[in-house]
Amino acid sequence: MAQVEIPKQWRDTVCAILASGDKKLIRWDPTGWKRYEATPGCLWAYEADDAFRAFLCGPCPTGCLREMDTPPGETYEFFFTFKRQTLYGKILLRTDRKRIVVFSAHLPLKGDKLSCDD
């Protein structure tokens, strides 16, 4: 299976939540936050939010649909640019479509391929 264009409805919803800046709606996975903080130049969550939005609102962003055990929702993984670095991102949109969980925003751990790249 190959990367797909991330669905516009998912992107628009996630971007609106990120734009709100509401920390009640945007939760970082603890492991994801530690990896983000360990990435050179990554200090503030709002900077990642802005980089996510720039990618997701851009023309034809692609990624891979991922199955997550918990919480319930729809998750996409993708590569995005942050401060001239390529980072790996993974965001879950909760089933209520009002909240997200950021699982990843860090340097790629598995090279330049996503889980759906062959």
KEVEXPA-361064 format. One record per residue (C-alpha): residue number from 0; x, y, z. Coordinates in steps of 0.25 Angstrom, whole numbers, plus 2048, in hexadecimal, padded with zeros to 3 digits. Layout:
N
NUM,X,Y,Z;
...
//
This chain:
118
0,800,800,800;
1,805,80E,7FD;
2,803,81C,803;
3,7F5,822,800;
4,7F1,831,800;
5,7EC,833,80E;
6,7DD,836,80D;
7,7D9,844,80D;
8,7CE,843,818;
9,7D8,83D,822;
10,7E2,848,81E;
11,7D8,853,820;
12,7D4,84E,82D;
13,7E2,84C,833;
14,7E6,859,82E;
15,7DB,860,834;
16,7DE,859,841;
17,7ED,85D,840;
18,7E9,86B,83D;
19,7E1,86D,849;
20,7ED,86A,852;
21,7E3,864,85C;
22,7EC,85B,865;
23,7DF,854,869;
24,7DD,850,85B;
25,7EC,84D,857;
26,7F2,842,860;
27,800,83D,85E;
28,804,82F,860;
29,80F,82F,86B;
30,818,827,863;
31,816,830,857;
32,818,83C,85F;
33,826,837,864;
34,82A,833,856;
35,826,841,851;
36,82D,848,85D;
37,83A,840,859;
38,83A,845,84B;
39,844,850,849;
40,83C,85D,848;
41,82F,858,84D;
42,82B,85F,859;
43,81C,864,859;
44,810,85C,855;
45,80A,868,84D;
46,816,867,844;
47,812,859,840;
48,804,85D,83F;
49,807,867,835;
50,810,85E,82D;
51,805,853,82D;
52,7FB,85D,828;
53,805,862,81D;
54,806,854,818;
55,7F8,850,819;
56,7F2,85C,813;
57,7FC,85B,808;
58,7F9,855,7FA;
59,7F7,846,7FA;
60,7FE,842,807;
61,800,833,807;
62,802,829,812;
63,7FD,81B,817;
64,7F1,817,81F;
65,7F5,810,82C;
66,7ED,807,835;
67,7EF,80B,843;
68,7EA,803,84F;
69,7E6,80E,858;
70,7E0,818,858;
71,7D5,816,84D;
72,7D6,81F,841;
73,7DD,821,834;
74,7EC,822,833;
75,7F5,827,828;
76,804,827,828;
77,80C,82F,81E;
78,819,837,81C;
79,819,846,81E;
80,823,851,81E;
81,827,859,82B;
82,832,863,82B;
83,838,85D,81F;
84,838,84F,824;
85,82F,843,820;
86,828,83E,82C;
87,81E,832,82D;
88,810,836,832;
89,805,82D,837;
90,7F7,833,83B;
91,7EB,82C,840;
92,7DD,833,83E;
93,7D4,82E,849;
94,7C6,828,845;
95,7BF,834,84A;
96,7C7,83C,840;
97,7C9,847,84A;
98,7D7,843,850;
99,7E4,83E,84B;
100,7F0,836,851;
101,7FE,839,84C;
102,806,82C,84C;
103,812,831,844;
104,81A,83D,840;
105,828,839,840;
106,834,835,837;
107,830,828,82F;
108,834,81C,837;
109,833,812,82B;
110,839,81A,820;
111,832,820,815;
112,826,817,813;
113,818,816,81A;
114,811,80A,81E;
115,80A,808,811;
116,816,80B,808;
117,81B,7FE,802;
//
